[in-house]
């Protein structure tokens, strides 16, 4: 419950920091599809979120993943190993290279995770690393860690920014 309160406080601080609604809603909707798993068991997942650009410096860009909803599950039988998360975090983009069509990124987000099979709550953390093409499509690696249940999960991610 404490994690949910902290996440809601972070979202409330967003509105306080950028009280101008026009500038706050000048962000991007993101969507990711994930394929991978843990301990030899295959899995899949998806994530949908809202990303707010914060600043640019020396060709790099920093964005805040304000709120991301994430769902992960095994290929066989959702009854045991599914997890649902609400997370917030940051994403750092490298300067563009290869004719300004490609840039690297790394992201870190954390928040509340509910493990459906275990019927328990946990702290969840996601770390990602990849390449973004034309600031719309991305491909990369994602490590998801939960303090209970599944532990570490490794995924190949395919993402879109709208």
BANUKE-493057 format. One line per 2 residues: number of its first residue (from 1); their letters; for each residue x, y, z of C-alpha. Coordinates in Angstrom, 1 decimal. Each point is the difference from the previous one (the first is absolute). Layout:
N
NUM	A	X Y Z; ... .
//
This chain:
162
1	XX	0.0 0.0 0.0; 2.9 2.3 0.8 .
3	XX	1.3 -0.5 -3.6; -3.4 1.1 -1.5 .
5	XX	0.0 3.1 2.2; 3.5 0.9 -1.2 .
7	XX	-0.9 -0.5 -3.6; -3.1 2.2 0.4 .
9	XX	2.1 2.7 1.7; 2.5 -0.1 -2.9 .
11	XX	-2.9 0.6 -2.5; -1.4 2.8 2.1 .
13	XX	3.4 1.7 0.2; 0.1 -0.1 -3.8 .
15	XX	-3.1 2.2 -0.2; 1.5 2.3 2.7 .
17	XX	3.3 0.3 -1.9; -1.6 0.9 -3.3 .
19	XX	-3.2 1.6 1.1; -0.5 1.0 -3.7 .
21	XX	-2.2 -2.8 -1.4; 1.0 0.8 -3.5 .
23	XX	3.7 -0.7 0.6; -0.7 -3.1 2.1 .
25	XX	-2.1 -1.6 -2.6; 2.6 0.7 -2.7 .
27	XX	1.4 -3.5 0.4; -0.1 -3.4 -1.7 .
29	XX	-2.0 -3.2 0.5; 2.3 -3.1 -0.1 .
31	XX	-0.7 -3.7 -0.6; 2.3 -2.9 0.4 .
33	XX	-0.3 -3.7 -0.9; 2.3 -2.4 1.8 .
35	XX	1.2 -3.6 -0.7; 2.2 -1.9 2.4 .
37	XX	-0.3 -1.5 3.4; 1.9 -1.4 3.0 .
39	XX	1.5 -3.3 1.1; -0.5 -1.7 -3.4 .
41	XX	-3.8 0.8 0.0; -1.1 2.2 -2.9 .
43	XX	-2.1 3.0 0.6; -1.5 3.1 -1.6 .
45	XX	-1.1 3.4 1.1; -1.2 3.4 -1.1 .
47	XX	0.2 3.5 1.5; -1.8 3.3 -0.7 .
49	XX	1.0 3.3 1.4; 0.3 3.7 -0.2 .
51	XX	3.4 1.6 -0.5; 0.8 3.7 0.6 .
53	XX	3.1 1.6 -1.5; 2.0 1.9 2.7 .
55	XX	3.0 1.5 -1.6; 2.7 -0.3 -2.7 .
57	XX	3.7 0.6 0.4; 3.0 -0.5 -2.2 .
59	XX	-2.1 -2.0 -2.4; -1.3 -2.4 2.7 .
61	XX	-3.6 0.1 1.2; -1.6 -0.9 3.3 .
63	XX	-3.6 -1.1 0.4; -2.2 -0.9 2.9 .
65	XX	-2.1 -3.2 -0.3; -2.7 1.5 2.1 .
67	XX	-2.2 -3.1 0.4; 0.3 -3.3 -1.7 .
69	XX	-2.4 -3.0 0.3; 1.8 -3.3 -0.6 .
71	XX	-1.3 -3.5 -0.3; 2.2 -3.2 -0.2 .
73	XX	-1.0 -3.6 -0.2; 1.2 -3.5 -1.1 .
75	XX	-0.7 -1.5 -3.3; -1.8 -2.9 1.7 .
77	XX	-2.9 0.6 2.4; -0.5 3.5 1.3 .
79	XX	-1.3 -1.3 3.3; 3.4 -0.4 1.7 .
81	XX	2.6 2.5 -1.1; -1.5 3.3 -1.1 .
83	XX	1.0 3.3 1.4; -1.5 3.5 -0.4 .
85	XX	2.0 3.2 0.8; -0.4 3.8 0.3 .
87	XX	3.4 1.7 -0.3; 1.6 3.3 -0.4 .
89	XX	3.6 0.8 -1.1; 2.4 1.8 -2.3 .
91	XX	1.3 -0.6 -3.6; 3.3 1.4 -1.3 .
93	XX	0.5 0.2 -3.8; 3.4 0.3 -1.7 .
95	XX	0.8 2.5 -2.7; -1.3 -1.0 -3.4 .
97	XX	2.3 -1.9 -2.4; -0.2 -1.6 -3.4 .
99	XX	-1.6 2.9 -1.9; -2.0 1.1 3.0 .
101	XX	-2.2 -3.1 -0.3; 1.3 -2.0 2.9 .
103	XX	0.8 0.6 3.7; 0.6 -2.1 3.0 .
105	XX	-2.0 0.0 3.3; 0.1 -1.3 3.5 .
107	XX	-2.8 0.0 2.5; -0.7 -0.7 3.6 .
109	XX	-3.4 -0.2 1.6; -1.4 -1.3 3.3 .
111	XX	-3.3 -0.3 1.7; -2.7 -2.3 1.2 .
113	XX	-0.4 -3.6 -1.3; -2.8 -2.4 0.7 .
115	XX	0.8 -3.7 -0.5; -3.2 -1.8 -1.0 .
117	XX	1.1 -3.6 0.6; 1.4 0.7 3.4 .
119	XX	-2.7 2.5 0.8; 2.5 2.4 1.6 .
121	XX	1.4 3.5 -0.6; 3.7 0.8 -0.6 .
123	XX	2.4 2.7 -1.0; 0.8 -0.1 -3.7 .
125	XX	2.9 1.4 -1.9; 0.5 0.1 -3.8 .
127	XX	3.3 0.8 -1.8; 0.2 0.3 -3.7 .
129	XX	2.6 0.6 -2.7; -0.5 0.4 -3.8 .
131	XX	-0.2 1.9 -3.2; -2.7 2.3 -1.2 .
133	XX	-0.6 0.6 -3.7; -1.4 3.3 -1.3 .
135	XX	-1.3 0.7 3.6; -3.0 -2.3 -0.7 .
137	XX	1.1 -3.7 0.2; 2.4 -1.6 2.4 .
139	XX	1.6 -3.3 0.6; 1.9 -1.1 3.1 .
141	XX	0.6 -2.0 3.1; -2.0 0.2 3.2 .
143	XX	0.8 -1.4 3.4; -3.0 -0.2 2.4 .
145	XX	0.7 -0.7 3.7; -2.7 -0.6 2.7 .
147	XX	0.7 -0.4 3.7; -2.4 -3.0 0.2 .
149	XX	-1.1 -2.7 -2.4; 1.7 0.0 -3.4 .
151	XX	3.3 1.6 1.0; 1.8 1.1 -3.2 .
153	XX	-1.5 -0.2 -3.4; 1.9 0.7 -3.3 .
155	XX	-1.9 1.3 -3.0; 0.6 1.2 -3.6 .
157	XX	-2.1 3.1 -0.4; -1.6 1.6 -3.1 .
159	XX	-1.5 3.4 0.7; -1.9 2.8 -1.7 .
161	XX	-0.3 3.7 0.9; -3.2 1.9 -1.1 .
//
